[in-house]
Amino acid sequence: MSILLVEDDASIAIVITAALEAEGFGVTCCDSVAERDRLLAGHAYEALVTDVMLTDGDGIESLPAVRALHPDMPVIILSAQNTLDTAVRASDTGAFEYFPKPFDIDELARTVRQAVGSSAAGRAEGLDDGGNDGLPLVGRSAPMQAVFRMITRVLRNDLTVLILGESGTGKELVAEAIHQLGQRRTGPFVAVNTAAIPAELIESELFGHEKGAFTGAVARHIGKFEQAAGGTLFLDEIGDMPMQAQTRLLRALQSGSIRRVGGREEIAIDTRIVAATNKDLEPLIAAGLFREDLYYRLNVVPIHMPALRDRPDDIDALAQHFLKAAAAEGLPRRQLTRDASDLLARQPWRGNVRELKNFIFRLALLAREDVVDAAALQPLLISTQRGEEGERDAEPGLDAAVARWLARAEPEAGSVYDEALAAFERPLFAEVLRKTGGNQLRAAQILGINRNTLRKRLSDLALDPEGFGRPG
């Protein structure tokens, strides 16, 4: 079994060759597009493993010609240009797999064996020039590479995607990338924040309404599902959707049709659904605040967006990207020294990429020098942190939280008390466990209930005391 390896880094070529030969493959190496084509013209290989940036050109651009000559030969693409655009370009060629550098050599060897053992018939799809390299999804870290690879896996299908991650991590950017790079790119991208719509209006916003359906419905209204026909409907903050609207949404996903509020006509829907939430939906399911059957309908392909603190290696690239964006909007052009970038990478960034972006724009406006070092950066960071503390101190109390919950919820008559207790109980128990370090006896004493009752409620609420550590 012979493999053609096209790699212009001699040290990487040696390592890959050794790994493949250990698997029983014969390996032929070259470092250019021209030599690759010469070898392929005279020999049939079981698989092609190729880098992107080669000595005489781009290893991806000419792959359609390779496909025409060897349609059944699986192709595995390697690249140090670990961007979403590169991942998408690799996917568009019908590549068997794409490996961002650095990669696990054992995983590469296993993948080559799988590729050789599988039929690659029907994989040649040609190179699509519909990609968009302007999307601000920046990151070479392993967590972001995992996101890029998941995005490429859903571009050629209409599977429902659920994007999970903290606020500010870029969930809507992922939804836009799936739309703009996928097969529905010529249709509309319609985004709706379900948490920002009053509970009494959300069904009308999603499904539309007929004239006279309710007080104030003076004309027919076309909802978001119909507006997104032929394209993508992005349902943001899905965890905050009222229960009645969840039921209507589930029915729409199951039946493939909707009915406007006050209407009788069943309208077929032709839209891809991408949802997102910053909440852990499973505890909401346990508390009766989110439908389990809807969760499974939405969670067909989950994409987990990493918090910025989990990808500190990306902070410098993100900062450079935002400095360029700030300059493009007319703010002074700034540069960061290495020690300034290192200082940024050590910050917690609780607001994730959104917080970093806002800080960089503020830096571009307020910095006294064009080149900003750590000493000049520190006062701006301190000012930002004080502002955040002030915002936390000014957070509304329990009364406001209850008012917000009641405004979002849509409880049935006579059920408000039970549903409110269910919504309050889990965070209450979690906070008591946090204060006691997971000590159930002390937690039961604080709550004024017996230990057996506590254990049962913790089990019902899917709360594990071991996850709350010990008090220091």
C-alpha atoms as one frame of an Amber mdcrd trajectory, in Angstrom:
protein
   0.000   0.000   0.000   1.590   3.229  -1.130   0.962   6.744   0.145   2.002
  10.007  -1.512   3.101  12.595   1.067   3.443  16.202  -0.102   5.165  18.220
   2.647   7.768  20.975   2.319   8.947  20.792   5.944  11.617  18.081   5.899
  11.440  17.353   9.638   7.651  16.902   9.562   7.962  14.720   6.453  10.439
  12.451   8.248   8.153  12.035  11.270   5.056  11.312   9.145   6.953   8.886
   6.937   8.218   6.952   9.955   4.730   6.740  11.452   3.138   5.531   8.201
   5.891   3.042   7.490   5.370   1.644  10.998   1.764   1.023   9.911   2.985
  -0.966   6.920   2.630   1.697   4.236   5.125   2.550   1.550   5.613   6.314
   1.461   6.733   8.496  -1.436   7.628  12.085  -0.476   7.791  15.335  -2.414
   7.596  19.026  -1.525   5.891  20.741  -4.470   2.726  20.800  -6.554   4.714
  20.122  -9.739   6.427  17.033  -8.316   3.130  15.807  -6.871   1.479  16.004
 -10.296   4.408  14.259 -11.961   4.239  11.368  -9.479   0.454  11.065  -9.721
   0.658  10.928 -13.506   2.808   7.827 -13.372   1.508   5.966 -10.343  -1.736
   5.172  -8.479  -1.556   5.769  -4.734  -3.925   4.522  -2.045  -4.065   7.976
  -0.409  -2.662  11.485  -0.730  -1.471  13.355   2.377  -0.742  16.978   1.503
   0.242  20.220   3.155  -1.378  23.451   1.940   1.568  25.829   1.611   4.123
  24.159  -0.664   7.324  25.390  -2.288   5.615  26.313  -5.557   2.031  27.047
  -4.602  -1.151  26.172  -2.765  -1.760  22.461  -2.201  -5.543  22.887  -2.155
  -6.128  25.076  -5.216  -5.112  22.403  -7.709  -6.840  19.459  -6.023  -9.822
  19.472  -8.435  -7.418  18.463 -11.211  -6.089  15.666  -8.983  -9.653  14.558
  -8.299 -10.386  14.392 -12.017  -7.503  11.945 -12.522  -7.932   9.950  -9.284
 -11.582  10.298  -8.145 -11.399   7.392  -5.675  -8.161   8.403  -3.936  -8.819
   9.763  -0.419  -7.061  13.042   0.397  -5.935  14.117   3.865  -4.991  17.783
   4.233  -2.489  19.227   6.721  -2.107  22.931   7.394  -0.342  25.377   9.681
  -2.824  28.049   8.500  -5.321  27.083  11.164  -8.189  29.328  10.101 -11.840
  28.638   9.462 -11.288  29.504   5.795  -8.633  26.781   5.451 -10.857  24.225
   7.172 -13.742  25.113   4.855 -11.537  24.960   1.755 -10.359  21.511   2.838
 -13.957  20.414   3.371 -15.010  21.771  -0.022 -12.514  19.526  -1.777 -14.184
  16.477  -0.249 -11.084  15.762   1.848 -11.305  12.623   3.965  -9.937  14.589
   6.916  -8.275  17.886   7.773  -5.508  18.171  10.389  -4.431  21.586  11.720
  -0.791  21.673  12.790   0.439  20.607  15.267  -1.411  17.301  15.157  -1.250
  13.931  16.886   0.940  11.727  14.682  -0.746   8.535  15.901  -4.163   9.961
  15.041  -2.915  10.875  11.562  -1.605   7.330  11.021  -4.930   5.839  12.138
  -6.827   8.203   9.838  -4.685   7.239   6.840  -5.439   3.584   7.519  -9.188
   4.344   7.767  -9.031   6.352   4.541  -7.308   3.563   2.672  -9.819   1.040
   4.002 -12.847   3.068   2.998 -14.376   3.804  -0.363 -13.850   7.389  -1.403
 -16.306   7.147  -4.281 -18.566  10.139  -4.530 -16.361  12.376  -2.425 -15.225
  14.621  -5.271 -17.438  17.701  -5.041 -15.177  20.283  -6.712 -13.844  23.475
  -5.209 -16.599  25.896  -4.191 -15.706  29.562  -4.408 -18.591  30.620  -2.188
 -16.529  30.741   1.021 -16.170  33.859   3.135 -12.773  34.562   4.705 -13.952
  37.795   6.322 -15.694  36.140   9.275 -14.151  37.261  12.576 -13.796  33.760
  13.986 -10.164  33.970  15.042  -8.155  31.277  16.773  -5.381  28.774  16.317
  -5.900  27.083  19.685  -7.016  23.458  19.920 -10.504  24.389  21.232 -11.121
  26.716  18.286  -9.777  24.198  15.798 -12.359  21.760  17.164 -15.047  24.393
  16.508 -13.804  24.950  12.948 -13.838  21.235  12.227 -17.396  20.897  13.552
 -18.511  23.808  11.366 -17.119  22.127   8.258 -19.024  18.947   9.104 -22.432
  20.666   8.939 -21.951  22.801   5.813 -23.185  20.162   3.341 -26.317  19.173
   5.257 -29.284  20.766   7.027 -28.886  19.106  10.416 -30.074  21.188  13.363
 -27.196  22.702  15.330 -27.126  23.726  19.004 -24.306  26.136  19.893 -23.394
  26.092  23.578 -21.184  28.556  25.395 -20.927  31.478  27.760 -22.093  34.955
  26.792 -19.627  36.764  24.567 -17.915  33.682  23.132 -19.150  34.264  19.565
 -22.093  31.894  19.210 -23.860  34.089  16.668 -20.662  34.292  14.598 -20.664
  30.493  14.375 -24.313  30.532  13.279 -23.486  33.121  10.606 -20.522  31.052
   9.434 -22.692  27.939   9.082 -25.133  29.961   6.999 -22.687  31.969   4.873
 -20.434  29.015   4.099 -23.168  26.411   3.704 -25.550  25.395   0.979 -28.209
  27.915   2.103 -25.921  30.941   1.730 -28.118  32.519  -0.973 -31.126  32.547
   1.371 -31.785  34.890   4.297 -30.114  34.647   7.703 -32.714  35.596  10.311
 -31.596  35.952  13.938 -33.995  36.270  16.853 -33.066  36.681  20.515 -35.815
  34.769  22.285 -34.858  36.308  25.644 -35.467  39.852  24.354 -39.054  39.302
  23.185 -41.912  39.658  25.705 -43.471  36.284  26.466 -46.856  37.346  25.105
 -45.343  38.288  21.730 -42.826  35.514  21.083 -45.239  33.180  19.277 -46.326
  35.992  16.990 -42.691  36.895  16.300 -41.737  33.314  15.436 -44.844  32.044
  13.664 -46.588  35.255  12.588 -50.246  36.164  13.141 -53.368  36.859  11.172
 -55.277  40.132  11.209 -57.538  40.274  14.244 -55.799  37.375  16.023 -55.544
  39.511  19.173 -55.939  43.102  20.273 -53.554  45.221  18.224 -53.237  42.726
  15.368 -54.418  45.188  12.745 -52.754  43.368   9.843 -51.224  40.029   8.958
 -47.684  39.625  10.293 -45.150  37.252   8.717 -43.097  35.548  11.432 -39.408
  34.684  11.568 -39.925  31.134  10.269 -41.459  32.416   7.040 -38.945  35.267
   6.783 -36.140  32.675   6.896 -37.576  30.535   4.077 -34.761  29.049   2.022
 -32.175  30.178   4.570 -31.283  29.859   8.243 -33.232  30.746  11.386 -30.969
  31.457  14.359 -32.726  31.109  17.718 -30.470  32.761  20.283 -30.859  32.354
  24.079 -33.143  29.372  23.521 -32.908  28.501  27.222 -35.030  31.579  28.037
 -37.920  30.651  25.764 -41.292  30.437  27.579 -42.722  26.933  27.950 -45.759
  27.533  25.714 -43.523  28.798  22.911 -41.283  25.753  23.410 -44.286  23.537
  22.785 -45.147  25.397  19.562 -41.535  25.254  18.419 -41.337  21.517  19.063
 -44.523  20.965  17.074 -43.090  22.982  14.172 -39.840  20.992  14.172 -41.700
  17.683  14.331 -44.255  18.466  11.637 -42.152  20.660   9.347 -44.945  23.210
   9.263 -46.253  26.175  11.237 -49.581  27.888  11.772 -49.809  31.640  12.278
 -51.413  32.794  15.508 -55.125  33.039  14.783 -54.723  31.164  11.506 -55.862
  27.755  10.271 -53.521  27.211   7.342 -50.570  24.853   7.825 -47.534  26.476
   6.195 -44.597  24.238   5.226 -41.279  25.546   6.527 -38.055  25.410   4.562
 -35.396  26.721   6.892 -32.382  25.400   8.715 -32.545  25.779  12.502 -29.491
  26.845  14.463 -30.061  27.482  18.179 -27.781  28.801  20.894 -27.784  29.198
  24.655 -25.447  30.297  27.413 -27.294  28.133  29.916 -26.901  24.515  30.937
 -30.182  23.117  29.643 -30.139  19.825  31.534 -30.729  21.419  34.977 -33.531
  23.486  33.411 -35.040  20.230  32.150 -34.775  18.732  35.650 -36.508  21.826
  37.083 -39.317  21.552  34.521 -38.341  24.800  32.788 -37.217  23.369  29.454
 -38.773  20.563  27.454 -36.593  17.490  27.249 -38.050  16.444  23.892 -37.267
  19.902  22.450 -33.717  19.650  23.779 -33.144  16.430  21.858 -34.694  17.948
  18.714 -32.297  20.888  18.880 -29.196  19.056  20.088 -28.604  17.067  16.891
 -25.129  18.528  16.333 -23.762  20.344  19.399 -20.942  22.861  18.967 -19.266
  23.969  22.193 -17.789  27.473  22.090 -14.817  27.710  24.482 -14.543  30.496
  27.032 -11.705  32.920  26.294  -9.926  31.868  29.505  -9.678  28.366  28.010
  -7.902  29.643  24.887  -5.367  32.223  26.109  -3.096  31.506  23.134  -5.711
  33.166  20.897  -5.860  36.449  22.806  -2.969  38.100  20.958  -4.450  37.234
  17.539  -7.860  38.476  18.648  -6.374  41.712  19.987  -4.554  42.316  16.690
  -7.773  41.643  14.786  -9.719  44.142  16.914  -6.975  46.773  16.644  -7.305
  46.563  12.851 -11.090  46.732  13.124 -10.852  49.795  15.358  -8.518  51.529
  12.897 -10.923  50.687  10.060 -13.640  52.524  11.993 -11.521  55.645  12.249
  -9.893  55.171  15.657  -6.129  55.748  16.042  -3.942  52.898  14.786  -2.285
  51.214  17.795   0.242  48.428  18.316   0.846  46.180  21.315   4.276  45.225
  22.583   4.974  41.620  23.514   4.725  42.339  27.255   1.376  44.063  26.685
   0.056  41.026  24.785   1.291  38.738  27.554  -0.529  40.890  30.117  -3.754
  40.645  28.118  -3.390  36.854  27.998  -3.253  36.711  31.805  -6.566  38.522
  32.325  -9.737  36.559  33.244 -11.981  38.130  30.529 -15.217  37.070  32.206
 -17.112  38.634  29.322 -15.080  36.567  26.865 -14.355  37.786  23.318 -16.982
  40.521  23.523 -15.277  42.016  26.586 -11.863  41.818  24.918 -13.209  43.567
  21.818 -14.722  46.393  23.866 -11.481  46.808  25.804  -9.342  46.953  22.643
 -11.595  49.598  21.112 -11.366  51.585  24.355  -7.590  51.177  24.310  -7.425
  52.439  20.718  -9.349  55.533  21.768  -7.645  56.327  25.089  -4.011  55.188
  24.758  -1.522  58.086  24.825   1.014  56.410  22.529   0.693  54.521  19.266
   2.782  51.655  20.667   1.216  50.404  23.907   3.358  48.492  26.391   2.343
  46.694  29.596   2.953  49.777  31.751   0.560  51.831  29.630  -1.945  48.964
  29.474  -2.166  48.395  33.221  -4.106  51.579  34.147  -6.704  50.857  31.471
  -7.138  47.309  32.785  -7.533  48.555  36.358 -10.126  51.100  35.233 -12.042
  48.381  33.371 -11.968  46.026  36.374 -13.277  48.764  38.683 -16.076  49.453
  36.252 -17.023  45.756  36.238 -17.057  45.670  40.043 -19.366  48.675  40.058
 -21.695  46.958  37.616 -21.756  43.830  39.793 -22.478  45.910  42.909 -25.361
  47.547  41.073 -26.966  44.260  40.061 -30.719  44.134  40.901 -31.818  42.164
  43.950 -34.169  39.256  44.411 -37.328  41.302  43.825 -36.137  42.351  40.366
 -35.014  38.795  39.566 -38.473  37.454  40.444 -40.093  40.165  38.318 -37.874
  39.255  35.358 -38.670  35.555  35.771 -42.401  36.195  35.946 -42.233  38.401
  32.843 -40.456  35.673  30.848 -42.398  32.690  32.173 -45.804  31.796  30.860
 -47.214  29.627  33.661 -50.663  28.155  33.525 -53.299  29.489  35.854 -52.776
  28.178  39.381 -49.192  26.970  38.755 -47.169  30.132  39.440 -46.275  29.167
  43.001 -44.973  25.688  42.126 -43.074  26.845  39.038 -41.479  29.750  40.902
 -40.312  27.430  43.680 -38.868  25.039  41.082 -36.975  27.893  39.413 -35.653
  29.169  42.758 -34.836  25.846  44.437 -31.883  24.733  42.330 -29.816  27.950
  42.539 -30.640  28.132  46.287 -29.390  24.595  46.934 -26.348  25.158  44.728
 -25.376  28.326  46.606 -25.739  26.641  50.015 -23.593  23.716  48.830 -21.045
  26.221  47.565 -20.913  27.921  50.961 -20.552  24.615  52.801 -18.089  23.120
  50.353 -20.497  20.282  49.545 -21.030  19.271  53.189 -24.565  17.878  53.122
 -25.062  17.851  56.882 -24.214  21.543  57.216 -26.252  22.348  54.105 -29.317
  20.584  55.560 -28.889  22.495  58.829 -28.711  25.849  57.008 -31.762  25.023
  54.906 -33.710  23.711  57.899 -34.509  20.335  56.323 -33.381  16.828  57.224
 -30.478  15.206  55.424 -32.579  12.556  53.661 -34.842  15.240  52.194 -31.774
  17.149  51.041 -30.308  14.064  49.363 -33.557  13.365  47.527 -33.888  16.951
  46.309 -30.244  17.029  45.185 -30.838  13.856  43.188 -34.030  15.281  41.639
 -32.218  18.500  40.742 -29.133  16.659  39.337 -26.838  18.452  41.814 -23.687
  16.573  42.834 -22.321  17.760  46.225 -18.866  16.456  45.273 -18.674  19.116
  42.599 -18.673  21.920  45.187 -15.340  21.075  46.821 -14.502  21.797  50.420
 -14.510  25.137  52.202 -11.048  26.623  52.548
